[in-house]
Amino acid sequence: MTERNGTTKEPAETRPAPAGRRDDGAASLGDYRAAFYAGRLAMAVLNRDGLVLAANPAFGELLGTDPDELVATSAADLADLGADPRVWTAYREVLCGRSERLRCTRRLKHTEGHSVWVEVTVQPLTPEPLSGEERMLLSVADISDRHDLLARLRHLQMHDPVTRLPNRALFFERLSTALESASFEPSGTGRIGLCYLDLDGFKAVNDTLGHRVGDRLLSAVAQRLTRCAESAADRGPGRAGHLVARLGGDEFALLVEDSTGTEQLAELAQCVLDALQRPFDLAGQRLSVSASIGVVERAAGGTTATGLMQAADTTLYWAKEDGKARWTLFDPERNAHRMTRQALSSTLRPAVDRGEFTLEYQPLVGLGDGRAQGVEALVRWRHPQFGTLSPNRFIALAEENGAIVELGRWVLERACHQARAWQLAHPGQPLFVSVNVAVRQVWDSDLVADVAGILAETGLPPHLLQLELTESAVMGSAGRPLQALQALSDMGVRIAIDDFGTGYSNLAYLSRLPVSVLKLDGSFVRGFRSQEHPNPADEMIVEALVALAHRLGLTVTAECVESAEQAERLRRIGCDTGQGWLYSRPVAPDRVEALLDAGRHTGA
């Protein structure tokens, strides 16, 4: 027997022999052969080299050819077993006797041109009783109907019913595949791009016009996105087509495999913005929408699907934060700042317990005599990773996550202990301490009880404690905040309005609040810097505010005093105290001790 196609006839032992010439074993073997040729399942007998020794009519019918023409052909070619390296390896294992069975699904080509999905099985046969030669049985079952049904079910499962676009599951499947293939396909760019968008104000459409109109709008948006993607794919190199998917709600994604750089993604994002700006005519309704788009483009190597989507989601948030109806490109520096902010926020509470915070103090100096009357306590965070951080790096975070309550209590207690120590060391120079209080401390804690307890514990007289609240927190206070401020004032604690003049100055409330001090924001004092070119408007405003405060029985502190000229003009206007670098930067407690010993301060 030779292995050349078409040169070997079917072996005699595979043909049925006359009935009278068989013994019982031969008759049994003949029954098997009869079943082989009459069976509806496509089958072929192979030798150990994988060549067809015999094929039944069902096999020929499956492929649209004469079964005799299949003899001596390679079974791997007939059943497409060599296209997949894993299938080919498993097939060779069966031929060599190292594996018992191969079962796989393949797609075969019929001679008429259509495809046939089949389930292929290869397994050993019992050796021939006469020759003892080992054979293989190849069986091929037509599963086209089942495969088509599964394909339709998968399509339903992986596509959005409203827009007919791929859904989140298919998007992530394609994204993962693209990231994996980009690393070993030398013909591609090795890069990947993503436009992640949602519609601005889509909820209002649903709420006012109903979900049916909302679904029609989503479908129309999907069509325009698809046209943008098709147009971009036609213009650019690389693989044909960009994936457009609806990820849920009013969120869509445009995936660009083998992207050529940020310029390509920027053009696609701008195309989307321009397309969506044109009005939609839906069921008699003329609707206008816009979109915010986060754009990410990077090398696929080392990128994960999760990491890419996190970057896209962050960038989409920036686009909304920057004003909506725009696209924003991912910025590593901006993201690093966000990550740092998140890291600070998550470690604020433990940092209080670990003792990472410290206080510095800046003097509040009488403009008339130049003597220190008090100090403002300013908290610093000695972060083990980021170094010493000023309050503007973490106070807003503490207010957002509620850590300000615990931190504020610590600052208040530490400042009162220090003020009491100064009082005992310098009984002739009573020095009050001013502590900033966030409005959340008033709402989320019993501030009155905390202050009373700390004053009792430290022995600090109430009049040597001043609490500073921002103008926006104090003006218009009612209910619990106003009750707390009144109780603190009745206790003897001084209340100061910080950054006065920068918020909503409701002067009608000013006369009703238990306030002792107004601290003018530094923006007013900056106009006093130049003696040669003074700002008359700033001086008139400050003069009016000082006069108003004095008529109400309040004292006035000017912040950001940096020069002697500023201090002198503020003194002439009638401002009571000044705070700023002219007198001292915020310093450690021992430096304040030295200032007290000096008795008079002329600058630092």
Disulfide bonds with the S-S distance in Angstrom:
none
